[in-house]
Amino acid sequence: MDKVSKLLQEAKPLYLKKQREKYALLSAVCSLCLVVVLALSINVSPAFDEGAFDSYFTALYLNDGAVDDMDNDNVIPLDKFGLYEVS
């Protein structure tokens, strides 16, 4: 009986180490699968309206930079240095 008890005491750390490695591998695989699923499920769409930019640049090139005939909603405001104004 003492030999069995001694054998179990020797084997227990090895068994626990193997179990920890198995759970670490399982958690890594699950994390990777989650990242892949989330990356594939993201709906990529533009963050701005390209129509406003198209009308603005069309007015610049066709009217030599005069944007007076455009709507005020479609004009991108510039400051006196030519930089975009952020409101």
N, CA, C and O of each residue as an XYZ file, in Angstrom:
348
protein
N       0.812     -1.187      0.000
C       0.000      0.000      0.000
C       0.858      1.255      0.000
O       0.513      2.253     -0.632
N       1.972      1.199      0.710
C       2.873      2.344      0.757
C       3.481      2.632     -0.613
O       3.708      3.790     -0.961
N       3.744      1.583     -1.391
C       4.327      1.773     -2.721
C       3.331      2.471     -3.649
O       3.713      3.327     -4.448
N       2.063      2.102     -3.539
C       1.036      2.730     -4.380
C       0.890      4.200     -3.991
O       0.778      5.065     -4.860
N       0.892      4.476     -2.724
C       0.769      5.849     -2.246
C       1.956      6.693     -2.720
O       1.778      7.834     -3.148
N       3.136      6.143     -2.645
C       4.329      6.848     -3.088
C       4.290      7.078     -4.599
O       4.679      8.145     -5.074
N       3.824      6.088     -5.352
C       3.708      6.204     -6.801
C       2.699      7.299     -7.179
O       2.944      8.071     -8.105
N       1.579      7.367     -6.471
C       0.578      8.406     -6.730
C       1.123      9.798     -6.414
O       0.824     10.757     -7.126
N       1.907      9.910     -5.367
C       2.492     11.198     -5.023
C       3.486     11.670     -6.078
O       3.605     12.867     -6.338
N       4.198     10.719     -6.686
C       5.141     11.068     -7.745
C       4.419     11.422     -9.041
O       4.861     12.305     -9.776
N       3.320     10.744     -9.322
C       2.618     10.928    -10.589
C       1.703     12.149    -10.593
O       1.414     12.695    -11.657
N       1.252     12.577     -9.438
C       0.290     13.678     -9.369
C       0.821     14.978    -10.002
O       0.094     15.586    -10.787
N       2.047     15.435     -9.702
C       2.526     16.672    -10.356
C       2.634     16.533    -11.874
O       2.344     17.477    -12.609
N       3.045     15.373    -12.333
C       3.147     15.160    -13.778
C       1.776     15.183    -14.438
O       1.618     15.733    -15.528
N       0.788     14.590    -13.786
C      -0.570     14.569    -14.308
C      -1.155     15.986    -14.342
O      -1.803     16.375    -15.313
N      -0.919     16.749    -13.274
C      -1.435     18.114    -13.231
C      -0.768     19.006    -14.281
O      -1.418     19.863    -14.879
N       0.527     18.799    -14.498
C       1.228     19.568    -15.519
C       0.661     19.271    -16.899
O       0.480     20.180    -17.708
N       0.384     18.013    -17.165
C      -0.175     17.618    -18.456
C      -1.577     18.211    -18.641
O      -1.931     18.635    -19.741
N      -2.371     18.241    -17.569
C      -3.714     18.813    -17.627
C      -3.647     20.321    -17.902
O      -4.425     20.845    -18.700
N      -2.708     21.017    -17.235
C      -2.560     22.460    -17.456
C      -2.162     22.760    -18.891
O      -2.661     23.709    -19.496
N      -1.257     21.944    -19.439
C      -0.835     22.143    -20.829
C      -1.997     21.914    -21.785
O      -2.142     22.635    -22.773
N      -2.826     20.911    -21.495
C      -3.973     20.618    -22.349
C      -4.970     21.776    -22.332
O      -5.479     22.167    -23.382
N      -5.253     22.329    -21.146
C      -6.192     23.443    -21.048
C      -5.619     24.719    -21.659
O      -6.366     25.515    -22.229
N      -4.313     24.927    -21.552
C      -3.685     26.093    -22.161
C      -3.792     26.020    -23.685
O      -4.081     27.023    -24.338
N      -3.562     24.842    -24.245
C      -3.675     24.662    -25.686
C      -5.123     24.849    -26.135
O      -5.379     25.476    -27.163
N      -6.059     24.313    -25.373
C      -7.476     24.449    -25.709
C      -7.906     25.910    -25.652
O      -8.649     26.362    -26.523
N      -7.463     26.650    -24.659
C      -7.836     28.060    -24.560
C      -7.201     28.876    -25.686
O      -7.824     29.812    -26.186
N      -5.985     28.544    -26.092
C      -5.340     29.246    -27.190
C      -6.086     29.009    -28.507
O      -6.271     29.938    -29.293
N      -6.507     27.785    -28.740
C      -7.253     27.463    -29.963
C      -8.610     28.171    -29.961
O      -9.027     28.705    -30.989
N      -9.291     28.181    -28.833
C     -10.582     28.870    -28.739
C     -10.421     30.370    -28.941
O     -11.250     30.999    -29.599
N      -9.372     30.942    -28.387
C      -9.120     32.377    -28.559
C      -8.838     32.705    -30.019
O      -9.324     33.711    -30.535
N      -8.071     31.875    -30.674
C      -7.771     32.086    -32.082
C      -9.033     31.989    -32.919
O      -9.241     32.798    -33.823
N      -9.873     31.014    -32.633
C     -11.138     30.875    -33.367
C     -12.022     32.091    -33.144
O     -12.661     32.566    -34.083
N     -12.070     32.599    -31.932
C     -12.876     33.779    -31.629
C     -12.371     34.992    -32.396
O     -13.170     35.761    -32.931
N     -11.065     35.171    -32.455
C     -10.489     36.297    -33.189
C     -10.822     36.187    -34.672
O     -11.166     37.188    -35.301
N     -10.724     34.997    -35.235
C     -11.033     34.804    -36.655
C     -12.503     35.094    -36.928
O     -12.827     35.770    -37.904
N     -13.386     34.597    -36.087
C     -14.820     34.830    -36.281
C     -15.144     36.316    -36.167
O     -15.913     36.837    -36.974
N     -14.575     37.004    -35.186
C     -14.827     38.435    -35.037
C     -14.251     39.234    -36.197
O     -14.866     40.201    -36.648
N     -13.086     38.846    -36.681
C     -12.482     39.556    -37.803
C     -13.307     39.387    -39.073
O     -13.418     40.320    -39.868
N     -13.875     38.228    -39.267
C     -14.677     37.991    -40.464
C     -16.069     38.596    -40.363
O     -16.718     38.824    -41.384
N     -16.529     38.857    -39.161
C     -17.886     39.372    -38.999
C     -17.963     40.892    -38.982
O     -19.061     41.449    -38.944
N     -16.829     41.571    -39.009
C     -16.832     43.030    -38.992
C     -17.306     43.527    -40.353
O     -16.788     43.120    -41.392
N     -18.301     44.416    -40.329
C     -18.822     44.998    -41.556
C     -18.014     46.241    -41.871
O     -18.126     47.256    -41.185
N     -17.198     46.157    -42.914
C     -16.338     47.266    -43.274
C     -17.129     48.199    -44.188
O     -17.579     47.796    -45.261
N     -17.291     49.423    -43.762
C     -17.976     50.419    -44.572
C     -17.242     51.747    -44.414
O     -16.600     51.980    -43.390
N     -17.331     52.612    -45.412
C     -16.624     53.888    -45.297
C     -17.188     54.738    -44.165
O     -18.390     54.712    -43.898
N     -16.330     55.476    -43.516
C     -16.734     56.282    -42.370
C     -17.238     57.655    -42.781
O     -17.684     58.424    -41.929
N     -17.177     57.980    -44.069
C     -17.615     59.296    -44.519
C     -18.410     59.145    -45.809
O     -18.386     58.095    -46.452
N     -19.100     60.192    -46.168
C     -19.908     60.202    -47.373
C     -19.041     60.636    -48.547
O     -18.591     61.781    -48.600
N     -18.806     59.730    -49.484
C     -17.953     60.052    -50.616
C     -18.638     61.007    -51.587
O     -17.962     61.677    -52.368
N     -19.948     61.081    -51.552
C     -20.667     61.981    -52.438
C     -20.311     63.433    -52.186
O     -20.198     64.220    -53.127
N     -20.134     63.795    -50.921
C     -19.761     65.172    -50.596
C     -18.384     65.503    -51.142
O     -18.171     66.601    -51.656
N     -17.458     64.584    -51.039
C     -16.120     64.821    -51.582
C     -16.149     64.910    -53.096
O     -15.473     65.756    -53.682
N     -16.930     64.040    -53.741
C     -17.011     64.062    -55.200
C     -17.563     65.389    -55.699
O     -17.019     65.968    -56.639
N     -18.635     65.879    -55.084
C     -19.216     67.140    -55.536
C     -18.267     68.305    -55.263
O     -18.192     69.245    -56.054
N     -17.554     68.244    -54.162
C     -16.608     69.314    -53.829
C     -15.463     69.360    -54.837
O     -15.147     70.425    -55.368
N     -14.843     68.214    -55.103
C     -13.716     68.200    -56.025
C     -14.159     68.450    -57.457
O     -13.402     69.031    -58.236
N     -15.354     68.031    -57.825
C     -15.876     68.335    -59.152
C     -16.029     69.840    -59.307
O     -15.666     70.399    -60.342
N     -16.564     70.500    -58.288
C     -16.719     71.956    -58.348
C     -15.365     72.649    -58.414
O     -15.229     73.659    -59.105
N     -14.376     72.139    -57.724
C     -13.050     72.757    -57.763
C     -12.433     72.654    -59.149
O     -11.877     73.629    -59.654
N     -12.525     71.482    -59.767
C     -11.871     71.286    -61.052
C     -12.653     71.897    -62.204
O     -12.049     72.396    -63.153
N     -13.970     71.870    -62.148
C     -14.762     72.409    -63.253
C     -14.924     73.914    -63.182
O     -15.048     74.561    -64.222
N     -14.927     74.486    -62.006
C     -15.168     75.923    -61.850
C     -13.919     76.671    -61.420
O     -14.018     77.793    -60.923
N     -12.781     76.096    -61.592
C     -11.509     76.729    -61.219
C     -11.479     77.165    -59.763
O     -10.966     78.236    -59.439
N     -12.016     76.355    -58.908
C     -11.955     76.625    -57.487
C     -13.112     77.425    -56.945
O     -13.183     77.657    -55.738
N     -14.021     77.854    -57.796
C     -15.172     78.626    -57.320
C     -16.246     77.655    -56.853
O     -16.742     76.849    -57.641
N     -16.598     77.726    -55.608
C     -17.609     76.829    -55.066
C     -18.857     77.601    -54.649
O     -19.630     77.134    -53.812
N     -19.052     78.789    -55.236
C     -20.190     79.613    -54.849
C     -21.517     79.016    -55.289
O     -22.536     79.215    -54.628
N     -21.515     78.283    -56.404
C     -22.772     77.758    -56.920
C     -23.184     76.440    -56.263
O     -24.212     75.869    -56.625
N     -22.418     75.964    -55.332
C     -22.747     74.702    -54.664
C     -23.569     74.960    -53.414
O     -23.610     76.077    -52.899
N     -24.212     73.925    -52.941
C     -24.922     74.017    -51.669
C     -23.907     74.192    -50.543
O     -22.767     73.741    -50.650
N     -24.319     74.836    -49.486
C     -23.427     74.975    -48.335
C     -23.228     73.660    -47.618
O     -22.246     73.502    -46.893
N     -24.141     72.701    -47.801
C     -24.005     71.409    -47.143
C     -22.927     70.546    -47.790
O     -22.351     69.678    -47.134
N     -22.655     70.776    -49.056
C     -21.711     69.926    -49.781
C     -20.301     70.487    -49.805
O     -19.392     69.826    -50.308
N     -20.092     71.677    -49.282
C     -18.777     72.305    -49.323
C     -18.019     71.958    -48.050
O     -18.557     72.057    -46.948
N     -16.777     71.556    -48.211
C     -15.921     71.287    -47.063
C     -15.277     72.609    -46.684
O     -14.551     73.179    -47.498
N     -15.511     73.120    -45.483
C     -14.978     74.440    -45.117
C     -13.468     74.406    -44.906
O     -12.924     73.493    -44.284
N     -12.813     75.430    -45.446
C     -11.368     75.587    -45.296
C     -11.102     76.876    -44.551
O     -11.860     77.839    -44.664
N     -10.024     76.891    -43.789
C      -9.654     78.127    -43.122
C      -8.753     78.947    -44.043
O      -8.560     78.585    -45.204
N      -8.196     80.059    -43.528
C      -7.410     80.946    -44.405
C      -6.089     80.325    -44.839
O      -5.440     80.836    -45.752
N      -5.676     79.219    -44.192
C      -4.436     78.541    -44.586
C      -4.685     77.381    -45.546
O      -3.743     76.730    -45.996
N      -5.961     77.124    -45.859
C      -6.285     76.036    -46.770
C      -6.440     74.691    -46.082
O      -6.500     73.655    -46.743
N      -6.504     74.703    -44.772
C      -6.694     73.469    -44.009
C      -8.166     73.272    -43.732
O      -8.923     74.241    -43.675
N      -8.580     72.031    -43.558
C      -9.981     71.736    -43.269
C     -10.351     72.213    -41.875
O      -9.631     71.977    -40.904
N     -11.505     72.897    -41.798
C     -12.008     73.339    -40.502
C     -12.780     72.216    -39.847
O     -13.569     71.530    -40.496
N     -12.554     72.034    -38.577
C     -13.261     71.016    -37.813
C     -14.140     71.742    -36.827
O     -13.670     72.553    -36.029
N     -15.438     71.439    -36.891
C     -16.339     72.129    -35.966
C     -16.866     71.172    -34.920
O     -17.642     71.572    -34.052
